[in-house]
Amino acid sequence: MTAPFLTPVAELAPAYDLAVMGSGAAGLVAACRAAAAGLRVVVLEKASRLGGTSATGGGVIWAPDNPLMSPGTDSPGRAAAYLRAATEGAMTEEEIDWYLRTSRRAIEFLDRETHVALRPLDRPDYHMEWPGAVAAGRSLDNDPFNPADFPGAPGLAEALRPPTYLPLISMNERDHLHGASPDPSLLQRRAVAGVRTMGGALVGTLIATALERGVHLAVSAPVTGFEAHDGEGWLVRIGDGSAQPATLEVHDVLIASGGFERNEALAGSLLRFPITPIGAPSNTGDGLLLGLRAGAMLAQTGAIWGVPVIAPDGWEYDGAPTGRMGNVEMTLPGSITVNAAGRRFVNEAMNYHDLSRVFANVDSGTSKPANSPAWLVFDAAYRSRYPVAGSPVGTVPEWMHRAETLAGLAEAIGVDATALAVTVRRFNADARAGVDAEFGRGSTEQDRHLGDPAVGPNPCLAPLETAPFFAVRLHAGALGTAGGLATDLDGRVLTPGGEPIPGLYAAGNCSATVFKDAYPGGGATLGSAVTKAFAAASHLVERRASYRRIHAPTP
């Protein structure tokens, strides 16, 4: 990889005002905010490419009452009412007010002082039935990003972590496909040009901004430890054999190194149920463990950013097992999701975060997961219309089960055949009527958003009646963990006694989500990360300015 703008570990400056651990959206937003105030900033990424899970995901930011929304479509009062309902009172009034004010300031900063190009999505909040919900605008998408537009950062396209499976289209473009495949010629042109979209576009524009602000970026630079130094800073150690060891003297440290979902010991100990992770393989909890050594407290460690996942054996990303979100396939008409008993157990069109929890429900009779394994079942008509997990329409990959009859399919996947037949018969009758009497699929605006508007009377329902029939295994998955280091509203890492650790901050999935394990709308993951990162950087900027004022020479 050739990226001259990267700084080798051996060539880093001996001292910085701020060291950021991790190069995802949280770390880069903090770096850009601090550098805009004149601070000397270094971003340390342990992987060989920049971007973390942010670069592999959708890149959407949920920010209610943001300045990019159409005037009059939202208000602080309306947004506050929605957050009260979304978090069931878990967020205090102070926290709600903080999020609304700070997320707005963060979006204003990104829009006015960086190369990030955001635009509102026509995507409804995930619970339109709650007070204060809005039909569009709170979720912000990224315009496609072409690294060639930034000649001052040669090699930027190669330096970015590649997407895991998301195509080179914006989220707005994806939403308007309604499950159809994107234009292959468009994908080819963008691939040849090195264009990035979604999370890759967000990270790319942040990196371009950081470089213009003088931020140093280092890859293959794992932080192996840090310790308090002289009462006013930290000594940060870098290197584990894959990079030349170095020690930096810094005033502040921001941990933004991602979650711990790829650490089997931590995930097995802290999460409520087993998950299939689909984020960056580098998310092994390094920041969480280093924070603990520094005296940090943990919070909400059982929380995840949940998704249903299709993950056939052998699928890998960067050498680690992976999968892809299956919520669109579950929503589109002509499919159902069943458990081993052959029965549907959920409204398949509900938001992906809430879906993941239902997979982990426990059977009271066996004390085992009631809905794992789960199966996406569909017919030939569905297969002729929609791609499944990226497989082209009409193809039957080896990981997709196929049978000429429902009974044969049930036998192939180990599902009760009689129950499956009854389930499909009942669903088909409901689909023809356009009303899911069992779970209400397609009855709400948020359900219908990812349905197929060409299908009526319900864009989420169509009967399964055309042989052959197909099935694909579904898993409870996660974009990342959502709990970790406890922080205050300024992003300062807290001790078990609730006191901030001087000069130590955290943001993103290594820290506890601001939404208290709720998921109010599309982009809540990055909404939490970006807002906390902006708050942390703003606080340390003011703290650093106060320090300089106090220690300025007397005239």
VMD Tcl script that draws the C-alpha trace (Angstrom):
set ca {
  {0.00 0.00 0.00}
  {1.35 3.42 -1.02}
  {-0.03 6.33 0.99}
  {2.60 9.04 1.44}
  {0.36 11.03 3.75}
  {0.66 8.35 6.44}
  {3.30 8.94 9.10}
  {5.43 5.88 9.99}
  {5.57 5.17 13.71}
  {9.31 5.85 13.74}
  {8.71 9.34 12.30}
  {5.98 10.49 14.69}
  {6.70 13.61 16.72}
  {7.78 12.97 20.31}
  {4.88 14.98 21.74}
  {1.28 15.86 20.86}
  {-1.60 17.66 22.49}
  {-3.97 14.79 21.69}
  {-3.48 11.12 20.81}
  {-6.55 9.44 19.31}
  {-6.70 5.66 19.53}
  {-8.65 4.42 16.50}
  {-9.45 5.86 13.06}
  {-13.19 5.30 12.78}
  {-15.71 8.12 12.61}
  {-15.53 8.88 16.33}
  {-11.75 9.20 16.40}
  {-11.58 11.22 13.20}
  {-14.34 13.65 14.23}
  {-12.49 14.30 17.48}
  {-9.20 14.70 15.63}
  {-10.70 17.20 13.17}
  {-12.39 19.19 15.94}
  {-9.21 19.38 18.04}
  {-6.99 20.19 15.06}
  {-9.39 22.95 13.97}
  {-8.62 24.61 17.30}
  {-4.88 24.45 16.64}
  {-4.00 21.39 18.70}
  {-1.29 18.97 17.59}
  {-3.10 15.67 16.98}
  {-2.04 12.12 16.12}
  {-4.40 9.28 15.17}
  {-3.08 5.81 15.96}
  {-4.69 2.90 14.11}
  {-3.63 -0.65 14.98}
  {-4.85 -2.14 11.67}
  {-3.02 -1.68 8.39}
  {-5.83 0.42 6.92}
  {-7.84 3.35 8.19}
  {-11.51 3.55 9.05}
  {-12.41 0.73 11.42}
  {-16.01 -0.47 11.40}
  {-17.15 2.99 10.29}
  {-15.55 2.45 6.89}
  {-17.35 -0.88 6.42}
  {-20.85 0.25 7.40}
  {-23.68 2.44 6.20}
  {-22.25 5.73 7.46}
  {-25.66 7.12 8.47}
  {-25.83 9.55 11.42}
  {-29.06 9.95 13.43}
  {-29.32 13.56 14.56}
  {-32.80 14.88 15.41}
  {-33.56 18.54 14.75}
  {-30.35 18.82 12.74}
  {-29.65 21.95 10.67}
  {-29.86 20.08 7.34}
  {-33.52 19.12 7.77}
  {-36.25 21.01 5.95}
  {-37.37 23.96 8.09}
  {-40.31 23.21 10.34}
  {-40.06 19.41 10.13}
  {-38.57 18.97 13.60}
  {-38.07 20.81 16.88}
  {-36.21 20.27 20.17}
  {-39.48 19.57 21.95}
  {-40.56 16.98 19.43}
  {-37.16 15.30 19.40}
  {-37.04 15.25 23.20}
  {-40.45 13.57 23.37}
  {-39.27 10.89 20.96}
  {-36.08 10.19 22.92}
  {-38.06 9.89 26.15}
  {-40.23 7.27 24.51}
  {-37.33 5.52 22.74}
  {-35.29 5.09 25.91}
  {-38.30 4.52 28.20}
  {-37.03 7.16 30.58}
  {-33.51 5.75 30.80}
  {-32.05 8.96 29.37}
  {-32.37 11.80 31.86}
  {-33.68 15.20 30.81}
  {-30.13 16.51 31.09}
  {-28.85 13.78 28.77}
  {-31.63 14.35 26.24}
  {-31.00 18.10 26.20}
  {-27.26 17.46 25.88}
  {-27.73 15.10 22.93}
  {-30.01 17.45 21.03}
  {-27.71 20.44 21.51}
  {-24.45 18.60 20.94}
  {-25.50 16.51 17.95}
  {-26.72 19.69 16.26}
  {-23.38 21.41 16.93}
  {-21.54 18.34 15.63}
  {-23.52 18.32 12.37}
  {-22.95 22.07 11.97}
  {-19.22 21.51 12.42}
  {-19.12 18.66 9.91}
  {-21.17 20.61 7.39}
  {-19.28 23.90 7.67}
  {-15.73 22.99 8.61}
  {-15.01 19.61 7.03}
  {-15.31 17.92 3.64}
  {-18.09 15.65 4.94}
  {-21.12 15.97 2.62}
  {-24.30 14.98 4.45}
  {-27.87 15.03 3.21}
  {-31.12 14.02 4.93}
  {-32.61 10.63 4.11}
  {-36.30 10.08 3.41}
  {-36.24 7.46 6.15}
  {-38.74 7.38 9.02}
  {-37.79 6.96 12.65}
  {-37.99 3.33 13.70}
  {-41.06 3.83 15.88}
  {-43.44 6.19 14.18}
  {-46.09 5.30 16.76}
  {-44.12 7.04 19.52}
  {-44.60 10.71 20.42}
  {-42.32 13.07 18.52}
  {-41.42 10.68 15.66}
  {-40.79 12.18 12.23}
  {-41.11 10.65 8.77}
  {-37.82 11.89 7.30}
  {-34.67 13.92 7.84}
  {-33.21 12.81 11.16}
  {-31.01 10.19 9.47}
  {-28.18 11.74 7.44}
  {-26.52 10.05 4.47}
  {-23.14 10.75 2.82}
  {-22.64 11.79 -0.78}
  {-20.25 9.55 -2.76}
  {-16.60 10.47 -2.14}
  {-13.91 10.45 -4.82}
  {-10.38 10.49 -3.36}
  {-9.12 11.86 -6.68}
  {-10.69 15.18 -5.68}
  {-8.00 15.47 -2.99}
  {-4.60 15.35 -4.73}
  {-2.97 16.35 -1.47}
  {-3.69 12.86 -0.14}
  {-2.26 10.47 -2.74}
  {-3.05 6.85 -1.97}
  {-6.12 7.68 0.11}
  {-8.32 5.14 -1.68}
  {-5.84 2.35 -0.94}
  {-5.36 3.47 2.66}
  {-9.08 3.13 3.48}
  {-10.43 -0.12 4.85}
  {-12.59 -1.65 2.06}
  {-16.31 -2.26 2.56}
  {-17.29 -5.74 3.68}
  {-20.25 -6.19 1.34}
  {-22.14 -2.92 0.88}
  {-22.16 -1.87 -2.80}
  {-20.71 1.41 -4.03}
  {-23.95 3.33 -3.78}
  {-25.16 5.89 -1.29}
  {-27.70 4.89 1.33}
  {-30.23 7.10 -0.42}
  {-29.61 5.22 -3.67}
  {-29.91 1.91 -1.85}
  {-33.19 2.82 -0.18}
  {-34.72 3.71 -3.53}
  {-33.81 0.34 -5.06}
  {-36.45 -1.39 -2.90}
  {-34.46 -4.60 -2.81}
  {-33.41 -4.63 -6.47}
  {-29.79 -4.96 -7.58}
  {-27.82 -1.75 -8.25}
  {-26.75 -0.80 -11.76}
  {-23.59 -2.87 -12.46}
  {-22.17 -0.24 -14.82}
  {-22.44 2.41 -12.08}
  {-20.68 0.11 -9.62}
  {-17.94 -0.59 -12.15}
  {-17.33 3.10 -12.89}
  {-17.10 3.94 -9.21}
  {-14.83 1.00 -8.48}
  {-12.42 2.00 -11.25}
  {-12.38 5.60 -10.01}
  {-11.79 4.55 -6.38}
  {-15.05 6.16 -5.25}
  {-16.30 5.31 -1.76}
  {-19.83 5.56 -0.44}
  {-21.69 5.23 2.85}
  {-19.25 4.75 5.75}
  {-16.27 4.81 3.41}
  {-17.33 8.25 2.19}
  {-17.70 9.54 5.74}
  {-14.27 8.27 6.77}
  {-12.64 9.42 3.53}
  {-13.89 12.99 3.85}
  {-12.86 13.10 7.51}
  {-9.36 11.88 6.64}
  {-9.05 14.52 3.90}
  {-10.06 17.16 6.44}
  {-7.71 15.84 9.11}
  {-4.76 15.95 6.72}
  {-5.51 19.55 5.78}
  {-5.57 20.37 9.50}
  {-2.13 18.86 10.02}
  {-3.22 15.70 11.83}
  {-0.66 12.88 11.77}
  {-2.12 9.48 10.82}
  {-0.30 6.24 11.59}
  {-1.38 2.69 10.71}
  {-0.02 -0.58 12.11}
  {0.37 1.47 15.27}
  {-1.32 -0.44 18.10}
  {-1.42 1.33 21.44}
  {-0.09 -1.18 23.94}
  {-0.31 1.01 27.03}
  {-0.46 4.47 28.48}
  {0.36 5.83 31.90}
  {-0.04 9.16 33.65}
  {2.96 11.42 33.25}
  {3.97 14.46 35.33}
  {0.38 14.99 36.48}
  {-0.55 16.80 33.25}
  {-0.44 14.18 30.54}
  {0.26 10.65 29.41}
  {3.02 8.50 28.03}
  {1.53 6.45 25.18}
  {3.33 3.27 24.11}
  {2.96 1.98 20.54}
  {4.03 -1.29 18.95}
  {3.74 -5.03 19.52}
  {6.34 -6.49 17.18}
  {4.53 -5.57 13.96}
  {5.58 -1.94 14.29}
  {8.68 -0.23 15.60}
  {8.01 0.51 19.29}
  {7.65 4.15 20.23}
  {6.60 6.25 23.20}
  {4.76 9.54 22.80}
  {4.24 12.25 25.38}
  {0.69 13.60 25.05}
  {-1.53 15.92 27.02}
  {-4.82 14.06 26.38}
  {-5.83 10.60 25.15}
  {-9.10 9.80 23.39}
  {-9.98 6.10 23.17}
  {-12.06 5.51 20.03}
  {-10.91 2.01 19.16}
  {-14.21 0.25 18.50}
  {-16.04 -2.43 20.44}
  {-15.07 -5.85 21.81}
  {-17.31 -8.11 19.71}
  {-14.30 -9.88 18.16}
  {-12.84 -10.76 21.56}
  {-14.36 -14.15 22.39}
  {-13.50 -13.97 26.08}
  {-14.98 -10.50 26.57}
  {-18.04 -11.18 24.41}
  {-18.71 -14.47 26.16}
  {-18.43 -12.84 29.58}
  {-20.21 -9.52 29.00}
  {-22.86 -9.98 26.30}
  {-26.32 -11.36 27.03}
  {-26.37 -13.88 24.19}
  {-24.03 -15.14 21.44}
  {-23.75 -12.89 18.38}
  {-22.28 -13.06 14.89}
  {-20.15 -9.92 14.41}
  {-19.85 -8.31 10.98}
  {-17.68 -5.28 11.77}
  {-13.93 -4.83 11.53}
  {-11.89 -7.82 12.79}
  {-9.73 -5.35 14.72}
  {-12.53 -4.78 17.26}
  {-11.04 -6.87 20.04}
  {-11.58 -4.55 22.99}
  {-8.10 -3.04 23.22}
  {-9.41 0.34 24.34}
  {-11.72 -1.17 26.93}
  {-8.89 -3.18 28.47}
  {-6.50 -0.22 28.50}
  {-9.18 1.94 30.08}
  {-9.67 -0.65 32.82}
  {-5.95 -0.62 33.55}
  {-6.17 3.15 33.91}
  {-8.90 2.81 36.54}
  {-12.05 3.13 34.42}
  {-15.55 1.95 35.24}
  {-17.69 0.00 32.76}
  {-21.32 0.63 31.82}
  {-23.98 -1.11 29.71}
  {-21.59 -3.85 28.67}
  {-24.42 -6.13 27.57}
  {-25.59 -3.67 24.91}
  {-25.04 -4.23 21.19}
  {-25.97 -2.57 17.92}
  {-27.96 -5.60 16.83}
  {-28.78 -6.88 13.34}
  {-30.04 -10.13 11.81}
  {-27.15 -11.64 9.86}
  {-26.71 -14.05 6.97}
  {-23.32 -15.68 7.50}
  {-22.62 -18.87 5.53}
  {-19.59 -20.92 6.52}
  {-16.44 -19.75 4.79}
  {-17.38 -16.10 4.39}
  {-14.46 -13.99 5.58}
  {-13.43 -10.36 5.79}
  {-9.80 -9.48 6.43}
  {-9.15 -13.05 7.52}
  {-12.03 -13.26 10.01}
  {-15.49 -14.87 9.72}
  {-18.16 -12.40 8.64}
  {-21.67 -12.03 7.28}
  {-24.07 -9.40 6.05}
  {-27.26 -7.80 7.28}
  {-30.38 -9.74 6.29}
  {-33.11 -7.30 7.31}
  {-33.92 -6.18 3.76}
  {-34.37 -9.77 2.60}
  {-36.64 -10.38 5.61}
  {-38.77 -7.32 4.80}
  {-39.33 -7.88 1.09}
  {-42.59 -9.57 0.02}
  {-42.50 -13.30 -0.58}
  {-40.34 -14.38 2.35}
  {-40.94 -15.43 5.94}
  {-38.63 -16.13 8.86}
  {-39.23 -19.26 10.96}
  {-37.57 -21.02 13.88}
  {-36.77 -24.72 14.20}
  {-40.38 -25.35 15.17}
  {-41.38 -24.15 11.70}
  {-43.22 -21.13 13.01}
  {-42.86 -17.40 12.43}
  {-41.85 -15.58 15.58}
  {-41.55 -11.91 14.65}
  {-42.66 -9.10 12.36}
  {-39.86 -9.55 9.82}
  {-40.07 -5.90 8.73}
  {-39.37 -4.40 12.14}
  {-36.10 -2.50 12.62}
  {-32.94 -4.60 12.63}
  {-31.89 -3.70 16.18}
  {-35.13 -4.92 17.78}
  {-35.14 -7.96 15.48}
  {-31.82 -9.16 16.85}
  {-33.21 -9.33 20.38}
  {-36.09 -11.59 19.37}
  {-33.62 -14.15 18.03}
  {-32.28 -14.52 21.55}
  {-35.62 -15.13 23.29}
  {-35.45 -18.13 25.60}
  {-37.83 -21.09 25.37}
  {-39.32 -21.44 28.85}
  {-39.62 -25.19 28.42}
  {-36.04 -25.92 27.41}
  {-34.20 -22.81 28.71}
  {-32.52 -22.68 25.28}
  {-32.81 -20.01 22.58}
  {-36.32 -20.28 21.13}
  {-35.47 -18.75 17.76}
  {-31.98 -19.94 17.01}
  {-31.52 -21.43 14.52}
  {-33.77 -19.28 12.37}
  {-34.38 -19.51 8.65}
  {-35.33 -17.10 5.88}
  {-37.74 -19.07 3.68}
  {-38.82 -17.89 0.21}
  {-40.05 -19.20 -3.11}
  {-38.98 -19.06 -6.76}
  {-41.00 -15.91 -7.44}
  {-39.08 -14.10 -4.70}
  {-35.77 -15.47 -5.99}
  {-36.55 -14.18 -9.47}
  {-37.08 -10.64 -8.17}
  {-34.57 -9.99 -5.40}
  {-30.90 -10.72 -4.71}
  {-30.25 -12.57 -1.45}
  {-27.13 -11.72 0.53}
  {-25.55 -10.36 -2.63}
  {-26.16 -13.46 -4.74}
  {-27.49 -12.48 -8.18}
  {-31.17 -12.99 -8.95}
  {-31.90 -16.50 -10.14}
  {-28.68 -18.11 -8.90}
  {-28.54 -20.81 -6.21}
  {-25.25 -20.60 -4.30}
  {-24.14 -23.67 -2.37}
  {-25.06 -22.09 0.97}
  {-28.71 -21.67 -0.12}
  {-30.96 -24.67 0.57}
  {-33.34 -25.63 -2.27}
  {-36.18 -28.14 -2.56}
  {-39.13 -28.74 -4.87}
  {-41.57 -28.92 -1.96}
  {-41.94 -27.26 1.43}
  {-41.74 -30.68 3.05}
  {-38.43 -31.36 1.32}
  {-37.11 -27.97 2.39}
  {-38.18 -28.59 5.98}
  {-36.30 -31.89 6.00}
  {-33.17 -30.25 4.55}
  {-32.99 -27.57 7.23}
  {-34.28 -29.59 10.18}
  {-37.59 -27.76 10.62}
  {-40.93 -29.32 11.60}
  {-42.53 -29.97 8.21}
  {-46.17 -29.95 9.36}
  {-45.76 -26.70 11.25}
  {-43.97 -25.08 8.31}
  {-46.79 -26.04 5.96}
  {-49.38 -24.59 8.33}
  {-47.30 -21.43 8.77}
  {-46.96 -20.87 5.03}
  {-50.64 -21.57 4.39}
  {-51.71 -19.03 7.02}
  {-49.18 -16.46 5.81}
  {-50.24 -16.86 2.19}
  {-53.87 -16.15 3.07}
  {-52.82 -13.01 4.96}
  {-50.53 -11.92 2.13}
  {-53.33 -12.09 -0.41}
  {-55.50 -9.98 1.89}
  {-52.62 -7.56 2.53}
  {-52.86 -7.85 6.32}
  {-50.50 -9.88 8.52}
  {-52.93 -10.93 11.22}
  {-50.23 -12.58 13.31}
  {-47.48 -9.93 13.53}
  {-48.69 -6.87 11.62}
  {-45.89 -6.91 9.05}
  {-46.18 -3.96 6.67}
  {-48.78 -2.16 8.77}
  {-46.56 0.82 9.63}
  {-44.68 3.45 7.68}
  {-41.32 2.23 8.98}
  {-42.12 -1.35 7.90}
  {-43.08 -0.29 4.39}
  {-39.97 1.85 3.89}
  {-37.88 -1.16 2.83}
  {-40.72 -3.04 1.16}
  {-41.41 -3.23 -2.58}
  {-43.88 -0.50 -3.63}
  {-44.60 -2.43 -6.82}
  {-46.30 -5.13 -4.76}
  {-49.80 -4.58 -3.39}
  {-51.85 -4.25 -1.37}
  {-49.02 -4.55 1.16}
  {-45.41 -3.91 -0.03}
  {-44.07 -6.31 2.59}
  {-46.34 -9.27 1.86}
  {-46.60 -11.78 -0.98}
  {-47.52 -15.48 -0.85}
  {-44.93 -18.26 -1.04}
  {-46.43 -20.65 -3.58}
  {-44.09 -21.07 -6.55}
  {-41.70 -24.04 -6.44}
  {-38.86 -24.52 -5.87}
  {-38.55 -23.24 -2.33}
  {-35.41 -21.90 -0.66}
  {-34.01 -21.29 2.82}
  {-31.04 -19.37 4.23}
  {-29.82 -19.50 7.83}
  {-30.20 -16.29 9.89}
  {-28.21 -15.40 12.99}
  {-28.45 -12.83 15.76}
  {-25.65 -10.47 14.80}
  {-24.10 -7.15 15.67}
  {-22.62 -4.15 13.91}
  {-20.63 -3.75 17.12}
  {-20.92 -3.70 20.88}
  {-22.56 -0.63 22.42}
  {-21.27 -0.72 25.99}
  {-17.89 -0.27 27.58}
  {-16.05 2.55 29.28}
  {-18.28 4.80 31.37}
  {-18.03 8.49 30.50}
  {-19.68 11.75 31.46}
  {-21.35 14.05 28.94}
  {-17.98 15.60 28.12}
  {-16.63 12.20 27.11}
  {-14.34 11.98 30.15}
  {-13.70 8.41 31.29}
  {-15.02 7.83 34.80}
  {-13.68 5.80 37.73}
  {-15.93 3.44 39.74}
  {-16.40 6.37 42.11}
  {-17.75 8.52 39.29}
  {-14.74 10.83 39.11}
  {-13.24 11.72 35.71}
  {-9.76 10.42 34.99}
  {-7.76 13.57 34.08}
  {-6.95 13.77 30.38}
  {-8.62 10.47 29.41}
  {-11.63 10.51 27.07}
  {-13.61 7.87 25.15}
  {-16.15 7.84 22.33}
  {-17.70 5.33 19.95}
  {-18.28 1.64 20.55}
  {-15.53 1.31 23.14}
  {-17.74 3.40 25.46}
  {-21.31 3.15 26.70}
  {-23.94 4.27 24.20}
  {-25.70 7.51 25.00}
  {-29.04 5.85 24.12}
  {-28.94 3.32 26.98}
  {-29.26 0.28 24.68}
  {-32.13 1.82 22.68}
  {-32.09 2.35 18.90}
  {-34.24 5.37 18.01}
  {-33.56 5.52 14.26}
  {-31.28 4.67 11.36}
  {-27.77 5.88 12.20}
  {-28.09 5.72 15.98}
  {-24.71 3.97 16.20}
  {-22.80 6.81 14.53}
  {-25.10 9.41 16.06}
  {-23.94 8.32 19.49}
  {-20.29 8.01 18.42}
  {-19.98 11.30 16.55}
  {-21.81 13.33 19.19}
  {-19.73 11.97 22.08}
  {-16.51 12.44 20.08}
  {-17.39 16.04 19.26}
  {-18.25 16.72 22.91}
  {-14.99 15.17 24.11}
  {-12.85 17.12 21.65}
  {-14.65 20.37 22.48}
  {-14.06 19.83 26.19}
  {-10.39 19.00 25.86}
  {-9.89 21.97 23.52}
  {-11.31 24.33 26.15}
  {-9.41 22.57 28.91}
  {-6.18 22.91 26.93}
  {-6.90 26.59 26.26}
  {-7.49 27.19 29.96}
  {-4.23 25.43 30.79}
  {-2.33 27.65 28.37}
  {-3.97 30.78 29.75}
  {-3.04 29.82 33.30}
  {0.54 28.98 32.38}
  {1.09 31.86 29.98}
  {4.13 34.03 30.85}
  {3.28 37.14 32.80}
  {3.69 40.25 30.59}
}
mol new
graphics top color blue
foreach p $ca { graphics top sphere $p radius 0.5 }
foreach p [lrange $ca 0 end-1] q [lrange $ca 1 end] { graphics top cylinder $p $q radius 0.2 }
display resetview
